[in-house]
Amino acid sequence: MAETRVSDLPRRGFSVVSHRLRMGLKRVWVNSGQLVQIPIAATAAYAFCVYVLDHPYPFLAAVASAVGIGPVVDRRLRRALEIGIGATFGVLVGEILVNLYGSGIWQLALTLIIGLVIGTILNSGGIFITQIAVQSVYVVVVPASATTMPFPRTLDALTGSVCAILLALLIPRDARKVPRRLAADMLEEVDAVLRMMKRALRDADVTMAGRALERARETQDIIDSWGSSLRISREAAKINARARRHAAEVTRLSRAHTFSDRAMRTMRVIARRVVGVTELGVGKPVIADYVGSLADGAKKLEIALRRGTDRSLAEAALSEAAGALDPRAKSDWDIHDESMVLLLRTVAVDLLQAAGLTRAEAQSRLPPLAEDADDDGGPVVE
């Protein structure tokens, strides 16, 4: 067994790298709109300061706009406002102190202290305070270019901040687009992990069981990105009438996010048990079929979430899969087999709730337990 694992290490390593590369490319695609906006905003702010305000080197205009938009898809408008105001205020503090006391080591320390204190008083957010500190230090350390306008670098920072805020307001994101895509990506991972566990259980394949566990552990980034995109969508629904029309679907996607996360947490527990089962060299074809049925339902749910269509087909497939999950189906099963089926019942209930059913409706799809009825379909805590 040990020799098999060692010989499979290069293939497993390649599989992990390939999976991470694929996830990275998906993140680039998801963030592509925002990544394109960063050079547009930075260039526009820089050009405005050069050709309209006649500033020779408006470095802070490009910096404030680029950082204000940012490549991180998280609270886009709030981020632009916090960074924009923080950057502008930091530059203003720095320029005032430079005009009063000049540049030097003690002036740098004084500027930092004053900027951080004022920033903490005005806003306890880390982004806001950091921007005040960074921009004020830049103003004190780097000498200003010759210009006849008062506080030229404050004006540069303000121009860049306004560009970032305008892009956040004038180019609203489709409130459904990114959450839909990430929801589908997550259900695609659920489907893939379930199919890998099915193969591992059917063939007693230790290598496949290990890959299933590794892939299940790699899904947290998708869950986190999905949650961030939903926060942006809820923010967009508050400030944009077009996005407000999609509030109901955003709510449904939020529900799917919660229960998909729970399902994957339980699947990680199951994957660890599958590794232990396959190490014994005994196949579990019946349980493998159960897992495959859940994978079919997850695939249908993935398609529905990606297209934003009705989830009734996914609900039907998952209901059929749930209806077969009887831990006493085979008289020769031991406690490990029964406990694995009980865990699969939890996954089924979570996926049915992700498809839109209530908890009671999802539990009603399960066959009743012969003795104890304590199974509530709740999430397994790792």
Secondary structure, 3 states (H helix, E strand, C coil): CHHHHHHCHHHHHHHHHHHHHHHHHHHHHHCHHHHHHHHHHHHHHHHHHHHCCCCCCCHHHHHHHHHHHCCCCCCHHHHHHHHHHHHHHHHHHHHHHHHHHCCCHHHHHHHHHHHHHHHHHHCCCHHHHHHHHHHHHHHHHCCCCCCCCCCHHHHHHHHHHHHHHHHHHHCCCCCCHHHHHHHHHHHHHHHHHHHHHHHHHHHCCHHHHHHHHHHHHCCHHHHHHHHHHHHHHHHHHHHCHHHHCCHHHHHHHHHHHHHHHHHHHHHHHHHHHHHHHHHCCCCCHHHHHHHHHHHHHHHHHHHHHHHCCCCHHHHHHHHHHHHCCCCCCCCCCCHHHHHHHHHHHHHHHHHHHHCCCCHHHHHHCCCCCCCCCCCCCCCCCC
